[in-house]
Amino acid sequence: PRRSHHQQAAVVVMGVKIVAAVCWLILVGAIHHRPRLALAFTTDVDEIPFPSNPNNDLNVTTINGTYHRSGRPFTAHIARISNLTRFRIDLPPNGCKTYHTTQDAAAIRNCEFATNGGFFDMTNPACIGNIIINSTAVQLPATASANLGVTYNSTVFGYISPQDIQANTFPFVHLIQGSPWLVRKGISNMNNSVVLDPNEKAPRTAVGVTQGGELMVVVVDGIEKTLVGPDLYELTELMLRLGAYEAINLDGGGSTTAIYKGQVYNRPTCMDVPVPICQRHVSTITCISY
């Protein structure tokens, strides 16, 4: 049956309200430095075993190149390890309320290599997303963003439902959330990820593993306000070129920082402009211990 003019008007009004609500949620997420949440909210993960014959070496390199998809240049800083017991998510004391530079946090937590970690609220200090450190839950809101988890013998990438979070289905030693899930099973996962602006150019921080389980932490330099740095498609391309079988994007922009043996290893732009070269105060960090 055909709708009356009143019914049609009601449908239009309801549609406008829904669109407005969605836009408001996106805006709130952007203002508060939140990741772009995925719509799926059931457990959907890939688990990669640790390497079978790890060594204790930490390989840190800087590479320059161009993206195949765009021809744009990049400078990337990569740390690789096969002994994943050296890798952890960490947080200085009261770190969800009192932020630290990555350099200070790395010194406090005795990290040989460290980067900024998960998203956080820049207005009212608070960590965002699931966080487990040394098998202790810091917070578990079970939001529908991609997770990076480390168990005693594997890394886990993907979405974890509130039910599985509460049931401790995965015995995580470390857990952090990011967005989006860049690489899945050796191919780009961007078409399956919900991102507010995947073409935004900015500094980036990402973590991935090879099919054999080796872990890589990647920082790509950039300047957000001058559109220098990779968009998420370019970051995905880079992670694949580096051999990632699974990879997740962490906080980026002015937060992106790499620390190696106590020294700043990249060119952080905490104000999102070319000058000064400076570190933003952040919450969680990734840490490869001495």
C-alpha positions as CSV (number, residue, x, y, z in Angstrom):
1,P,0.0,0.0,0.0
2,R,1.1,3.6,-0.7
3,R,2.1,5.8,2.2
4,S,0.3,9.0,2.9
5,H,2.1,12.3,2.7
6,H,2.2,12.4,6.6
7,Q,3.7,8.9,6.7
8,Q,6.3,9.8,4.0
9,A,7.2,12.9,6.0
10,A,7.6,10.9,9.2
11,V,9.9,8.5,7.4
12,V,12.1,11.4,6.1
13,V,12.2,13.0,9.6
14,M,13.3,9.6,11.1
15,G,16.0,9.2,8.5
16,V,17.3,12.7,9.2
17,K,17.4,12.0,12.9
18,I,19.3,8.7,12.3
19,V,21.9,10.5,10.1
20,A,22.2,13.3,12.6
21,A,22.8,10.8,15.4
22,V,25.5,9.0,13.5
23,C,27.2,12.2,12.5
24,W,27.2,13.3,16.2
25,L,28.8,10.0,17.3
26,I,31.5,10.4,14.6
27,L,32.1,14.0,15.6
28,V,32.4,13.1,19.3
29,G,34.9,10.4,18.4
30,A,37.0,12.8,16.4
31,I,37.0,15.5,19.0
32,H,38.1,13.1,21.7
33,H,40.9,11.4,19.7
34,R,39.0,8.2,19.5
35,P,39.5,5.4,17.0
36,R,37.0,4.8,14.2
37,L,34.8,2.0,15.6
38,A,34.0,-1.0,13.5
39,L,30.3,-2.0,13.2
40,A,30.8,-5.7,13.8
41,F,30.7,-6.6,17.4
42,T,31.2,-10.4,17.5
43,T,34.5,-12.1,18.0
44,D,36.4,-12.4,14.8
45,V,40.1,-12.9,15.3
46,D,43.2,-14.4,13.8
47,E,45.7,-16.0,16.1
48,I,49.4,-16.3,15.0
49,P,51.7,-18.6,17.0
50,F,55.1,-17.2,18.2
51,P,58.1,-18.1,16.0
52,S,59.2,-21.7,16.5
53,N,62.9,-20.8,16.7
54,P,63.2,-17.2,18.0
55,N,66.4,-15.4,18.7
56,N,66.9,-12.4,21.1
57,D,67.9,-9.9,18.4
58,L,66.3,-6.6,18.0
59,N,66.6,-5.2,14.4
60,V,65.9,-1.5,14.1
61,T,66.1,0.2,10.7
62,T,65.0,3.3,8.8
63,I,64.0,3.1,5.2
64,N,63.0,5.6,2.6
65,G,60.9,4.9,-0.4
66,T,57.7,5.7,-2.4
67,Y,54.3,4.2,-2.3
68,H,53.3,2.3,-5.4
69,R,49.7,3.4,-5.3
70,S,50.5,7.2,-5.1
71,G,54.2,7.7,-5.8
72,R,54.4,9.7,-2.6
73,P,57.6,9.4,-0.6
74,F,57.9,8.0,2.9
75,T,60.4,7.6,5.8
76,A,59.6,4.6,8.0
77,H,61.3,3.4,11.2
78,I,60.9,-0.4,11.8
79,A,61.7,-2.5,14.8
80,R,61.6,-6.3,14.4
81,I,61.9,-9.1,16.9
82,S,61.2,-12.8,16.9
83,N,61.4,-13.3,20.7
84,L,57.9,-11.9,21.5
85,T,58.4,-12.2,25.2
86,R,60.3,-9.0,24.9
87,F,57.3,-7.1,23.5
88,R,54.6,-5.6,25.7
89,I,52.1,-2.9,26.1
90,D,52.9,-0.6,29.0
91,L,51.7,2.4,30.9
92,P,53.5,4.5,33.5
93,P,52.0,4.8,37.0
94,N,48.6,6.5,36.8
95,G,49.2,6.7,33.0
96,C,45.6,7.0,32.0
97,K,45.2,10.2,34.0
98,T,48.8,11.6,33.9
99,Y,50.2,11.4,30.4
100,H,54.0,11.1,29.7
101,T,56.1,11.5,26.6
102,T,57.0,8.2,24.9
103,Q,60.6,8.9,25.8
104,D,59.9,9.4,29.5
105,A,57.6,6.3,29.6
106,A,60.2,4.2,27.8
107,A,62.8,5.2,30.5
108,I,60.4,4.4,33.3
109,R,59.5,1.0,31.8
110,N,63.1,0.1,30.7
111,C,62.3,-0.2,27.0
112,E,65.0,-0.5,24.4
113,F,62.6,0.4,21.7
114,A,59.2,2.1,22.3
115,T,56.5,3.9,20.4
116,N,53.3,5.6,21.4
117,G,50.4,3.2,21.8
118,G,46.6,3.4,21.9
119,F,44.1,6.2,21.5
120,F,43.3,8.5,24.4
121,D,41.1,11.4,25.4
122,M,43.0,14.7,24.8
123,T,40.3,16.8,26.6
124,N,39.6,14.8,29.8
125,P,42.6,12.5,30.5
126,A,41.5,8.9,30.0
127,C,42.7,5.8,28.1
128,I,40.4,4.5,25.4
129,G,39.7,0.9,24.6
130,N,40.7,-2.5,26.1
131,I,44.0,-2.5,28.0
132,I,45.6,-5.5,29.7
133,I,49.2,-5.2,30.9
134,N,51.1,-8.1,32.4
135,S,47.9,-10.2,32.6
136,T,46.2,-7.4,34.7
137,A,43.2,-5.6,33.3
138,V,43.6,-1.9,33.3
139,Q,40.2,-1.4,31.6
140,L,38.0,-3.6,29.5
141,P,35.1,-1.5,27.9
142,A,34.9,-4.1,25.1
143,T,34.3,-1.4,22.4
144,A,34.0,-2.6,18.8
145,S,37.4,-1.7,17.6
146,A,40.2,-4.0,16.4
147,N,42.5,-5.5,19.1
148,L,46.1,-6.5,19.3
149,G,46.6,-9.1,22.0
150,V,49.6,-11.1,23.1
151,T,49.1,-14.4,24.9
152,Y,51.9,-16.6,26.3
153,N,52.5,-18.2,22.9
154,S,50.7,-16.2,20.2
155,T,49.5,-12.8,18.9
156,V,45.8,-12.2,18.3
157,F,44.4,-9.6,15.9
158,G,40.7,-8.7,15.5
159,Y,37.4,-8.0,17.2
160,I,36.6,-9.5,20.6
161,S,33.0,-9.5,21.8
162,P,32.1,-8.3,25.3
163,Q,31.1,-11.9,26.2
164,D,34.6,-13.2,25.3
165,I,36.2,-10.3,27.1
166,Q,34.3,-11.0,30.3
167,A,34.9,-14.8,30.0
168,N,38.6,-14.3,29.5
169,T,38.4,-16.6,26.5
170,F,41.9,-15.5,25.4
171,P,44.5,-15.6,28.1
172,F,46.0,-12.2,27.3
173,V,49.2,-11.1,28.8
174,H,48.9,-7.8,26.9
175,L,46.0,-6.2,25.0
176,I,45.4,-2.9,23.3
177,Q,42.9,-1.5,20.8
178,G,43.5,0.4,17.6
179,S,41.8,1.1,14.4
180,P,41.6,0.0,11.7
181,W,42.7,-3.6,11.2
182,L,45.0,-2.9,8.2
183,V,46.1,-6.4,7.1
184,R,44.4,-9.7,7.5
185,K,45.8,-13.0,6.3
186,G,48.4,-11.3,4.1
187,I,46.0,-9.0,2.2
188,S,44.6,-5.6,2.7
189,N,41.7,-5.5,5.1
190,M,40.8,-1.9,4.4
191,N,37.6,-2.7,2.5
192,N,36.3,-4.5,5.5
193,S,37.2,-1.7,8.0
194,V,35.0,1.3,8.9
195,V,37.1,4.4,9.0
196,L,36.0,8.0,9.1
197,D,38.7,9.3,6.7
198,P,41.0,6.6,5.3
199,N,42.6,9.2,3.0
200,E,43.8,11.5,5.7
201,K,47.5,12.0,5.5
202,A,49.3,11.9,8.8
203,P,52.2,10.3,10.8
204,R,51.4,6.7,11.6
205,T,52.2,4.0,14.2
206,A,51.3,0.4,13.4
207,V,52.1,-3.1,14.7
208,G,52.2,-6.3,12.6
209,V,53.4,-9.8,12.5
210,T,54.7,-12.0,9.7
211,Q,53.1,-15.3,8.8
212,G,55.9,-16.9,10.8
213,G,55.1,-14.9,13.9
214,E,57.9,-12.3,13.8
215,L,56.7,-8.9,15.2
216,M,57.3,-5.5,13.6
217,V,56.6,-2.1,15.1
218,V,56.4,0.6,12.4
219,V,56.5,4.4,12.7
220,V,56.1,6.6,9.6
221,D,57.0,10.2,9.7
222,G,54.6,13.0,8.7
223,I,53.1,16.4,9.4
224,E,49.3,16.2,9.7
225,K,48.4,19.9,8.9
226,T,50.6,19.9,5.8
227,L,49.3,16.5,4.6
228,V,52.6,14.8,4.9
229,G,52.6,11.1,5.9
230,P,50.6,8.1,4.7
231,D,46.9,7.7,4.4
232,L,45.6,4.3,5.7
233,Y,45.8,2.7,2.3
234,E,49.4,3.7,1.9
235,L,50.2,2.5,5.4
236,T,48.5,-0.9,4.6
237,E,50.6,-1.1,1.4
238,L,53.8,-0.4,3.4
239,M,52.9,-3.1,6.0
240,L,52.4,-5.6,3.3
241,R,55.7,-4.7,1.6
242,L,57.4,-5.2,5.0
243,G,56.0,-8.7,5.2
244,A,53.0,-8.2,7.5
245,Y,50.5,-11.1,7.6
246,E,48.4,-9.3,10.2
247,A,48.6,-5.6,11.1
248,I,46.7,-3.0,13.1
249,N,46.9,0.8,13.2
250,L,47.5,2.5,16.5
251,D,47.2,6.2,17.5
252,G,49.0,8.5,15.0
253,G,49.3,12.1,14.0
254,G,51.1,14.2,16.5
255,S,51.3,11.3,18.9
256,T,53.5,9.2,16.6
257,T,56.9,8.8,18.3
258,A,59.7,6.2,18.2
259,I,62.3,5.9,20.9
260,Y,65.5,3.7,20.6
261,K,67.9,3.3,23.4
262,G,66.6,6.4,25.2
263,Q,66.8,8.7,22.2
264,V,64.1,10.0,19.8
265,Y,64.4,8.0,16.7
266,N,61.9,9.6,14.3
267,R,60.7,13.2,13.8
268,P,57.6,13.6,16.0
269,T,55.4,16.6,15.3
270,C,53.4,17.0,18.5
271,M,51.7,20.2,17.3
272,D,50.9,18.7,13.8
273,V,53.0,21.4,12.1
274,P,56.6,21.2,10.8
275,V,58.2,23.1,13.8
276,P,58.8,22.4,16.5
277,I,60.0,18.8,16.5
278,C,58.4,17.7,19.8
279,Q,56.8,14.8,21.6
280,R,53.2,14.7,22.6
281,H,52.3,13.4,26.0
282,V,50.5,10.1,25.5
283,S,49.0,7.2,27.5
284,T,49.9,3.7,26.6
285,I,53.1,2.7,24.8
286,T,54.5,-0.3,22.9
287,C,57.7,-1.5,24.5
288,I,60.4,-3.9,23.5
289,S,62.4,-4.4,26.6
290,Y,66.2,-4.7,27.0
